[in-house]
């Protein structure tokens, strides 16, 4: 018969017992060590000190408010302030400059990777990898000339940025340093940071995409990524004949002749429109 003075005591005891059992079952299931290997009395004996401790913890938890007091949150800026670049920062490290020996070593390592990748790649990715492998083989056949051609293209790329005045002199200097130190990945990051700035005009975004395509194709020998970047540049500025020409050239290189013909047709129309102006 229920005690009239303490009508809820039996119910509370039942709830506490249930919570303790649930707590112990959860601990045994989620524990990092293999609790199934331990003797059963270690897990379930009510005389176990661990059980008494869990019971006390459960009682405390029931008495504690579920919602903690709100703490004041301090806003943290998402973009760190730009580091001021000094003249010393723009001087390439001689130890990192691309020697002929380093050029050949890097090309051989990439060739080995591509050779293995071609064997495992699905058909849709294989055409890119095969062409990339062939490009590395072409460079290894005449490494001195290939290295010089790489330097010449870098100088042309930097001159282009200077002429267009799209970036600050410091940013261009940093990109040049990264190229000379064979840190194409760092140059790519720098371009991405510039692209993410709020209010960046489409003309600059298109040029950034084009520059990233050049890095992907020349320095990283990643034709699939280069194609993505060149397409982005054309999407932003569809009447830029230089972007169209580069995209058509890459489609031809990977033997996607249908796409190359379409882009070449667009390029022809852009050139004719310019003559008619």
C-alpha positions as CSV (number, residue, x, y, z in Angstrom):
1,X,0.0,0.0,0.0
2,X,1.3,3.4,-1.0
3,X,2.6,5.6,1.9
4,X,0.3,8.7,2.0
5,X,3.0,10.8,3.6
6,X,5.5,10.0,1.0
7,X,3.4,9.1,-2.0
8,X,6.2,9.4,-4.6
9,X,9.0,7.6,-2.8
10,X,8.5,4.2,-4.5
11,X,8.3,5.9,-7.9
12,X,11.5,7.9,-7.3
13,X,13.3,4.7,-6.2
14,X,12.3,2.9,-9.3
15,X,13.4,5.9,-11.5
16,X,16.8,6.0,-9.7
17,X,17.3,2.3,-10.0
18,X,16.5,2.5,-13.7
19,X,18.9,5.4,-14.3
20,X,21.7,3.6,-12.5
21,X,21.2,0.5,-14.6
22,X,21.2,2.6,-17.8
23,X,24.3,4.5,-16.7
24,X,26.2,1.3,-16.0
25,X,25.0,-0.3,-19.3
26,X,26.1,2.7,-21.3
27,X,29.5,2.8,-19.6
28,X,30.2,-0.9,-20.3
29,X,29.1,-0.5,-23.9
30,X,31.0,2.7,-24.7
31,X,34.2,2.1,-22.8
32,X,37.5,2.2,-24.7
33,X,38.7,-1.1,-23.1
34,X,37.1,-4.4,-23.8
35,X,34.8,-4.7,-20.8
36,X,33.4,-8.1,-22.0
37,X,36.7,-9.7,-20.8
38,X,36.2,-8.6,-17.2
39,X,34.4,-10.8,-14.6
40,X,30.7,-10.1,-14.4
41,X,30.7,-9.1,-10.7
42,X,32.9,-6.2,-11.5
43,X,30.2,-4.7,-13.7
44,X,27.0,-5.5,-11.9
45,X,27.6,-6.1,-8.2
46,X,25.6,-3.5,-6.1
47,X,28.4,-3.7,-3.5
48,X,30.9,-2.5,-6.0
49,X,32.3,1.1,-5.0
50,X,31.9,2.1,-8.7
51,X,28.2,1.4,-8.5
52,X,27.8,3.5,-5.4
53,X,29.8,6.3,-7.0
54,X,27.6,6.1,-10.2
55,X,24.4,6.3,-7.9
56,X,25.7,9.4,-6.2
57,X,26.6,11.0,-9.6
58,X,23.1,10.2,-10.9
59,X,21.5,11.8,-7.9
60,X,23.7,14.9,-8.3
61,X,22.9,15.1,-12.0
62,X,19.1,15.0,-11.2
63,X,19.5,17.9,-8.8
64,X,21.6,20.0,-11.3
65,X,19.8,22.3,-13.8
66,X,19.9,20.9,-17.3
67,X,20.7,24.3,-18.9
68,X,24.0,26.0,-17.8
69,X,24.3,29.8,-17.6
70,X,25.1,31.4,-20.9
71,X,28.6,32.5,-21.3
72,X,29.5,35.7,-23.2
73,X,30.9,34.8,-26.6
74,X,33.6,37.0,-28.1
75,X,33.5,37.4,-31.9
76,X,36.7,36.3,-33.6
77,X,37.5,37.7,-37.0
78,X,37.5,35.0,-39.7
79,X,40.3,36.6,-41.8
80,X,43.6,37.2,-40.1
81,X,45.2,40.6,-40.9
82,X,47.6,40.5,-43.9
83,X,51.2,40.2,-43.0
84,X,53.3,43.2,-44.2
85,X,55.7,42.1,-46.8
86,X,59.3,43.4,-46.7
87,X,61.9,43.5,-49.5
88,X,63.7,40.6,-47.8
89,X,60.6,38.5,-48.1
90,X,60.7,38.8,-51.9
91,X,64.2,37.4,-52.3
92,X,64.2,33.7,-53.4
93,X,66.1,31.3,-51.2
94,X,69.1,30.0,-53.3
95,X,68.9,26.6,-51.7
96,X,65.3,26.2,-53.0
97,X,65.9,27.3,-56.5
98,X,65.2,24.8,-59.2
99,X,68.4,23.2,-60.4
100,X,68.6,20.8,-63.3
101,X,69.2,17.9,-60.9
102,X,66.1,18.8,-58.8
103,X,64.0,19.3,-62.0
104,X,64.9,15.7,-63.2
105,X,64.4,14.2,-59.7
106,X,60.9,15.8,-59.4
107,X,60.0,14.7,-63.0
108,X,61.0,11.1,-62.3
109,X,59.1,11.0,-59.1
110,X,55.9,12.4,-60.8
111,X,56.4,9.9,-63.7
112,X,56.5,7.0,-61.3
113,X,53.3,8.2,-59.6
114,X,51.5,8.7,-63.0
115,X,52.6,5.3,-64.3
116,X,51.0,3.6,-61.2
117,X,47.9,5.8,-61.4
118,X,47.3,5.0,-65.1
119,X,47.1,1.3,-64.3
120,X,44.5,1.7,-61.5
121,X,42.5,4.6,-62.9
122,X,38.9,4.3,-64.3
123,X,38.4,5.0,-68.0
124,X,37.0,8.5,-67.5
125,X,40.2,9.6,-65.6
126,X,42.7,7.6,-67.6
127,X,42.8,9.9,-70.6
128,X,44.1,12.8,-68.4
129,X,46.7,10.6,-66.6
130,X,48.0,9.2,-69.9
131,X,48.6,12.6,-71.3
132,X,50.2,13.9,-68.1
133,X,52.5,10.8,-68.2
134,X,53.4,11.5,-71.8
135,X,54.2,15.2,-70.9
136,X,56.6,14.1,-68.2
137,X,58.3,11.7,-70.6
138,X,58.7,14.5,-73.1
139,X,60.4,16.6,-70.4
140,X,62.7,13.8,-69.3
141,X,63.8,13.2,-72.9
142,X,65.2,16.7,-72.9
143,X,65.4,18.0,-69.3
144,X,67.6,21.0,-69.9
145,X,65.4,22.5,-72.5
146,X,62.2,21.6,-70.5
147,X,63.6,23.3,-67.4
148,X,64.5,26.5,-69.4
149,X,61.1,26.5,-71.0
150,X,59.5,26.3,-67.5
151,X,61.5,29.3,-66.4
152,X,60.6,31.3,-69.6
153,X,56.9,30.6,-69.0
154,X,57.1,31.8,-65.4
155,X,58.8,35.0,-66.5
156,X,56.0,35.6,-69.1
157,X,53.4,34.8,-66.5
158,X,54.8,37.4,-64.0
159,X,55.2,40.0,-66.8
160,X,51.6,39.5,-67.6
161,X,50.5,40.2,-64.0
162,X,52.7,43.3,-63.9
163,X,51.3,44.6,-67.2
164,X,47.7,44.1,-66.2
165,X,48.2,45.6,-62.7
166,X,45.6,43.4,-61.2
167,X,47.6,42.6,-58.0
168,X,49.9,44.7,-55.8
169,X,53.6,44.7,-56.6
170,X,54.2,42.8,-53.3
171,X,51.7,40.0,-54.3
172,X,53.3,39.7,-57.7
173,X,56.8,39.6,-56.0
174,X,55.7,36.8,-53.7
175,X,54.3,34.8,-56.6
176,X,57.5,35.2,-58.5
177,X,59.5,34.0,-55.4
178,X,57.3,30.9,-55.0
179,X,57.8,30.0,-58.7
180,X,61.6,30.4,-58.5
181,X,61.6,28.3,-55.3
182,X,59.4,25.7,-57.1
183,X,56.6,26.3,-54.6
184,X,53.7,26.3,-57.0
185,X,51.3,25.2,-54.3
186,X,52.1,28.4,-52.3
187,X,51.5,30.5,-55.4
188,X,48.1,28.7,-55.8
189,X,47.1,29.5,-52.2
190,X,48.0,33.1,-52.7
191,X,45.8,33.3,-55.7
192,X,42.9,31.6,-53.9
193,X,43.2,34.1,-51.0
194,X,43.0,37.0,-53.5
195,X,40.0,35.4,-55.1
196,X,38.1,35.1,-51.8
197,X,38.3,38.8,-51.0
198,X,34.8,40.3,-50.9
199,X,33.9,42.5,-53.9
200,X,36.5,41.0,-56.2
201,X,35.5,42.0,-59.8
202,X,34.8,39.3,-62.4
203,X,37.8,40.5,-64.5
204,X,40.2,39.7,-61.6
205,X,38.5,36.4,-60.7
206,X,38.8,35.3,-64.3
207,X,42.5,36.2,-64.4
208,X,43.0,34.4,-61.1
209,X,41.3,31.3,-62.6
210,X,43.5,31.6,-65.7
211,X,46.7,31.9,-63.6
212,X,45.7,28.8,-61.5
213,X,45.1,26.9,-64.7
214,X,48.6,27.8,-65.9
215,X,50.1,26.6,-62.6
216,X,48.1,23.4,-62.7
217,X,49.1,22.6,-66.3
218,X,52.7,23.6,-66.2
219,X,54.0,23.2,-62.7
220,X,51.7,20.5,-61.3
221,X,51.1,18.7,-64.6
222,X,47.5,18.2,-63.6
223,X,45.5,18.6,-66.8
224,X,42.1,17.9,-65.3
225,X,42.5,20.7,-62.7
226,X,43.9,23.0,-65.4
227,X,40.8,22.4,-67.5
228,X,38.5,23.3,-64.6
229,X,40.3,26.6,-64.0
230,X,40.4,27.6,-67.7
231,X,36.7,26.8,-68.1
232,X,36.0,29.0,-65.0
233,X,38.0,31.9,-66.6
234,X,36.0,31.5,-69.9
235,X,32.7,31.3,-67.9
236,X,33.5,34.7,-66.2
237,X,34.8,36.4,-69.4
238,X,33.4,34.5,-72.4
239,X,34.8,37.0,-74.9
240,X,38.4,36.8,-73.8
241,X,40.3,35.4,-76.8
242,X,43.3,34.4,-74.8
243,X,41.3,32.3,-72.3
244,X,39.4,30.7,-75.2
245,X,42.6,29.9,-77.1
246,X,44.2,28.3,-74.0
247,X,41.1,26.2,-73.3
248,X,40.9,25.0,-76.9
249,X,44.6,24.1,-76.8
250,X,44.2,22.0,-73.7
251,X,41.1,20.2,-75.1
252,X,43.2,19.4,-78.2
253,X,46.1,18.1,-76.0
254,X,43.8,15.6,-74.2
255,X,42.2,14.7,-77.5
256,X,38.7,15.9,-76.7
257,X,38.3,17.1,-80.3
258,X,34.6,17.8,-80.0
259,X,35.1,20.3,-77.2
260,X,38.1,21.8,-78.9
261,X,36.1,22.4,-82.1
262,X,33.3,24.1,-80.1
263,X,35.7,26.4,-78.2
264,X,37.6,27.2,-81.4
265,X,34.3,28.2,-83.1
266,X,33.6,30.5,-80.1
267,X,37.1,32.0,-80.4
268,X,36.6,32.6,-84.1
269,X,33.4,34.5,-83.5
270,X,35.1,36.6,-80.8
271,X,37.9,37.5,-83.2
272,X,35.5,38.4,-86.0
273,X,33.4,40.6,-83.6
274,X,36.6,42.5,-82.7
275,X,37.5,43.1,-86.3
276,X,34.0,44.4,-87.0
277,X,34.2,47.0,-84.2
